[in-house]
Amino acid sequence: MDEQERYEAGLAVRRAVLGEDHVQRSLQARTDFTDEFQAFITRTAWGTVWTREGLPRHTRSLLTIVMMVALGHDEEFKLHIRAARNNGVTPEEIKEVLLQAAIYCGIPAANHAFALARAILEEQADQAGP
């Protein structure tokens, strides 16, 4: 793939994983200063890594969640909890990966992650309705 094809493939995966609304907000928020960076992450993170066949998106989502716990990146963590649900990850699977995080990242990090994930999952359940 050339760079433009990689960008288009990345944008398609990014939309599928993060959702159309998030991607549209990101694209609209671009400036001359951030445009090159946004194109870079779309080509590389999304167009090179997330399009690989080595792991299903479901697994990639679980890995990303636990990495965000380990790094303490709350906003990315919340984004990827939502993305994981787009990729078919269940609340039970999120719970299991957060239990793993408690062992390998520490109880305080996992405790905080459980609270953030619970709030997002409840928000999604409320939006889905009865």
C-alpha positions in Angstrom: 0.0 0.0 0.0 1.1 3.5 -0.6 0.7 6.2 2.0 -2.7 7.4 0.8 -4.0 3.8 0.7 -2.7 3.2 4.2 -4.3 6.4 5.4 -7.7 5.4 3.9 -7.4 1.9 5.3 -6.5 3.4 8.7 -9.4 5.8 8.6 -11.8 3.0 7.9 -10.5 1.0 10.8 -10.4 4.0 13.1 -14.1 4.7 12.2 -15.1 1.1 12.9 -13.2 0.9 16.2 -13.7 4.4 17.7 -17.0 5.3 16.1 -17.9 7.8 13.5 -18.7 10.6 16.0 -15.3 10.4 17.6 -13.4 10.3 14.3 -15.5 13.2 12.9 -14.7 15.3 16.0 -11.0 14.5 15.6 -11.0 15.4 12.0 -12.9 18.7 12.6 -10.5 19.6 15.4 -7.4 19.4 13.2 -5.3 22.5 12.8 -2.2 23.3 10.7 -0.2 22.4 13.8 -1.9 19.0 14.4 -2.8 17.8 10.9 0.5 16.1 10.2 0.3 14.2 13.5 -3.3 13.1 12.9 -2.4 11.8 9.4 0.6 10.0 10.9 -1.4 8.2 13.6 -4.1 7.3 11.1 -1.5 5.8 8.7 0.6 4.1 11.3 -1.4 3.1 14.4 -4.6 2.5 12.4 -3.4 1.8 8.8 -0.4 -0.3 9.7 -1.0 -1.9 13.1 -4.8 -2.2 13.5 -5.2 -3.5 9.9 -2.7 -6.4 10.4 -4.2 -9.9 10.4 -2.1 -11.1 13.4 -4.8 -10.4 16.0 -8.5 -9.9 15.8 -9.8 -6.4 16.8 -11.4 -7.9 19.8 -8.1 -9.0 21.2 -6.4 -5.7 20.2 -9.0 -3.9 22.2 -8.4 -5.9 25.3 -4.7 -5.4 25.0 -5.1 -1.7 24.5 -7.3 -1.4 27.6 -4.7 -3.0 29.9 -1.9 -1.0 28.4 -3.8 2.2 29.1 -4.3 1.0 32.7 -0.6 0.4 33.0 0.3 3.8 31.6 -2.3 5.6 33.6 -3.8 7.3 30.5 -7.4 7.8 31.7 -8.8 9.6 28.6 -7.3 7.0 26.2 -8.6 4.2 28.6 -12.2 5.6 28.5 -12.0 5.9 24.7 -10.8 2.3 24.4 -13.5 1.0 26.7 -16.0 2.4 24.3 -14.0 1.1 21.3 -13.9 -2.3 22.8 -17.6 -2.4 23.0 -17.7 -1.5 19.3 -15.4 -4.5 18.7 -17.8 -6.9 20.5 -15.9 -7.0 23.8 -18.3 -7.9 26.6 -18.5 -6.2 30.1 -17.4 -9.6 31.5 -14.3 -9.6 29.3 -13.5 -6.1 30.4 -13.8 -7.2 34.0 -11.5 -10.1 33.4 -8.8 -8.0 31.8 -9.0 -5.4 34.6 -8.6 -8.2 37.1 -5.4 -9.1 35.2 -4.4 -5.5 35.4 -4.8 -5.6 39.2 -2.2 -8.3 39.4 0.3 -6.8 36.9 -0.3 -3.1 37.1 -1.3 -2.8 40.8 -4.5 -2.6 42.8 -4.7 1.2 42.8 -4.5 1.4 39.0 -7.0 -1.4 38.5 -9.4 0.1 41.2 -9.4 3.4 39.3 -9.8 1.6 36.0 -12.8 -0.4 37.3 -14.5 2.9 38.4 -13.9 4.5 35.0 -15.1 1.4 33.1 -18.2 1.0 35.3 -19.2 4.6 34.6 -18.8 4.1 30.9 -20.6 0.8 30.8 -23.5 2.2 32.8 -23.6 5.2 30.5 -23.8 3.0 27.5 -26.5 0.8 29.1 -28.6 3.9 29.9 -28.3 5.1 26.3 -29.3 1.7 25.0 -32.5 1.9 27.1 -34.7 -1.0 28.3 
